[in-house]
Amino acid sequence: MQPITQQQINAFLSTDSIAIAGASRNPKSFSASVAQQLSALKYKLWLVNPMFERDEPFAGKVTVLQNLPATVKHLLILTPATETESVVEAAIKQGITHIWIQQSSETPAAIESALRNGVNLIHHQCIFMFANPTGLHKFHRSIKQLFGAMPK
C-alpha cells in the first residue's frame, strides 16, 4: 500500500464543503470537536447520521449520504469501524471522490474498496494534524515532524 502524501491531504482540504459521516448529537464527542474545528476554518459542513431527523434546525444535517447535494465530493468518516465499509460503498455510489477515514474508523475492506474505486483516500491519519492544529494536536504534529512521520 502506498503511503499517504501531503498532496493527497491538500487535495482533500482544498474544498469549501465537507460531509462528516458519523456526526454526533453529543457536543462533547470527537466528531463535534472535529466539526467545530472545520467550521472555524470556514468549511461548509454536512453532518451525516441516520439518526438525524429531516426537520432538525441545522440545514447541514442529513440522514444518509444519498441526501447530500451532488456538489459535495469530500467525506470525512468518523463512524465506528463496523460501519465504515458500508459508508465508503455508499459514498462511492454517491459520487464522492475524496474520502478521509479517521484513525480507528478504518478497516482493510473499507480501504480496499476506496482504492479499488479510485477515490483520493486518506487513512491512518488524524484530521486534527492537518486542519490548522492547535493545543495538543499542534504539539503532536510537531513531534511527528521532528521524527519524520508526517506525509511528504
C-alpha positions as CSV (number, residue, x, y, z in Angstrom):
1,M,0.0,0.0,0.0
2,Q,1.3,3.4,-1.0
3,P,1.9,5.9,1.8
4,I,-0.4,8.9,2.1
5,T,1.2,12.1,0.6
6,Q,0.8,15.7,1.6
7,Q,-0.6,16.3,-1.9
8,Q,-3.5,13.9,-1.2
9,I,-4.2,15.7,2.1
10,N,-4.0,19.1,0.4
11,A,-6.5,17.8,-2.3
12,F,-8.9,16.7,0.4
13,L,-8.7,20.0,2.3
14,S,-8.9,22.1,-0.9
15,T,-12.7,22.4,-0.9
16,D,-15.2,24.6,0.8
17,S,-17.7,21.8,1.7
18,I,-17.0,18.6,3.7
19,A,-19.5,15.9,4.7
20,I,-18.9,14.2,8.1
21,A,-20.3,10.7,8.4
22,G,-20.7,9.7,12.0
23,A,-21.5,13.1,13.2
24,S,-22.9,13.0,16.7
25,R,-25.6,15.0,18.5
26,N,-23.3,14.9,21.6
27,P,-21.5,18.3,21.8
28,K,-18.6,16.7,23.7
29,S,-18.0,14.0,21.2
30,F,-14.9,13.7,19.0
31,S,-17.0,14.3,15.9
32,A,-18.4,17.5,17.4
33,S,-14.8,18.7,18.1
34,V,-13.8,18.0,14.5
35,A,-16.9,19.8,13.2
36,Q,-16.2,22.8,15.4
37,Q,-12.6,23.0,14.2
38,L,-13.5,22.6,10.5
39,S,-16.3,25.2,10.9
40,A,-13.9,27.6,12.5
41,L,-11.8,27.1,9.3
42,K,-14.8,28.2,7.3
43,Y,-15.7,24.9,5.8
44,K,-19.4,24.4,5.0
45,L,-20.2,21.1,6.8
46,W,-22.8,18.4,6.1
47,L,-23.3,16.3,9.2
48,V,-24.4,12.8,8.2
49,N,-26.1,10.5,10.6
50,P,-29.1,8.2,10.0
51,M,-30.4,9.1,13.5
52,F,-30.9,12.8,12.4
53,E,-34.4,13.8,11.8
54,R,-35.1,15.6,8.5
55,D,-36.6,18.5,10.3
56,E,-33.7,19.3,12.6
57,P,-32.9,23.1,12.7
58,F,-29.4,22.9,11.2
59,A,-29.8,22.7,7.5
60,G,-26.5,20.9,7.1
61,K,-27.6,17.8,8.9
62,V,-28.7,14.9,6.7
63,T,-29.8,11.4,7.5
64,V,-27.9,9.5,4.8
65,L,-25.3,10.2,2.2
66,Q,-27.9,10.0,-0.6
67,N,-29.4,13.2,0.8
68,L,-26.2,15.2,0.3
69,P,-26.1,17.8,-2.5
70,A,-24.4,16.4,-5.6
71,T,-21.7,19.1,-5.3
72,V,-20.3,17.7,-2.1
73,K,-17.4,15.4,-3.1
74,H,-15.4,15.3,0.2
75,L,-16.3,13.0,3.0
76,L,-14.7,12.6,6.4
77,I,-15.6,9.3,8.0
78,L,-15.8,9.1,11.8
79,T,-18.1,6.1,12.1
80,P,-17.4,3.0,14.2
81,A,-15.2,0.7,12.2
82,T,-18.0,-1.8,11.8
83,E,-19.9,0.7,9.7
84,T,-17.1,2.2,7.7
85,E,-17.1,-0.2,4.7
86,S,-20.8,0.4,4.0
87,V,-20.3,4.1,4.3
88,V,-17.4,4.0,1.8
89,E,-19.5,2.0,-0.6
90,A,-22.5,4.4,-0.3
91,A,-20.1,7.3,-0.8
92,I,-18.7,5.9,-3.9
93,K,-22.2,5.3,-5.3
94,Q,-23.0,8.9,-4.4
95,G,-20.0,10.1,-6.4
96,I,-17.8,11.2,-3.5
97,T,-14.2,11.5,-4.9
98,H,-12.3,12.3,-1.7
99,I,-12.6,10.2,1.4
100,W,-10.7,10.6,4.7
101,I,-11.2,7.7,7.1
102,Q,-10.2,8.9,10.5
103,Q,-7.9,6.7,12.6
104,S,-9.8,3.9,14.4
105,S,-12.6,4.1,11.8
106,E,-10.7,2.3,9.1
107,T,-10.8,-1.3,8.1
108,P,-8.8,-3.2,5.4
109,A,-12.0,-3.8,3.4
110,A,-13.1,-0.1,3.5
111,I,-9.6,1.0,2.4
112,E,-9.5,-1.6,-0.4
113,S,-12.9,-0.6,-1.6
114,A,-12.0,3.1,-1.8
115,L,-8.7,2.4,-3.5
116,R,-10.3,0.0,-6.0
117,N,-12.7,2.7,-7.0
118,G,-10.1,5.4,-7.5
119,V,-11.0,7.9,-4.8
120,N,-8.4,10.1,-3.2
121,L,-8.2,8.2,0.1
122,I,-6.6,9.4,3.3
123,H,-6.4,6.9,6.2
124,H,-4.2,6.2,9.2
125,Q,-4.1,9.9,9.7
126,C,-5.9,12.3,12.1
127,I,-7.7,15.2,10.6
128,F,-6.6,17.4,13.5
129,M,-2.9,17.1,12.5
130,F,-3.7,18.9,9.2
131,A,-6.6,21.2,9.8
132,N,-4.7,24.1,11.4
133,P,-3.9,22.2,14.6
134,T,-3.9,23.9,18.0
135,G,-3.0,22.8,21.5
136,L,-2.2,19.1,22.0
137,H,-2.7,18.4,18.3
138,K,-0.2,21.1,17.4
139,F,2.3,19.6,19.8
140,H,1.6,16.1,18.4
141,R,2.2,17.4,14.9
142,S,5.5,18.9,15.9
143,I,6.6,15.6,17.4
144,K,5.6,13.8,14.2
145,Q,7.5,16.3,12.1
146,L,10.6,16.0,14.3
147,F,10.7,12.3,13.8
148,G,9.8,12.5,10.0
149,A,6.5,10.8,10.5
150,M,4.4,13.3,8.6
151,P,3.3,12.6,5.0
152,K,5.7,14.0,2.4
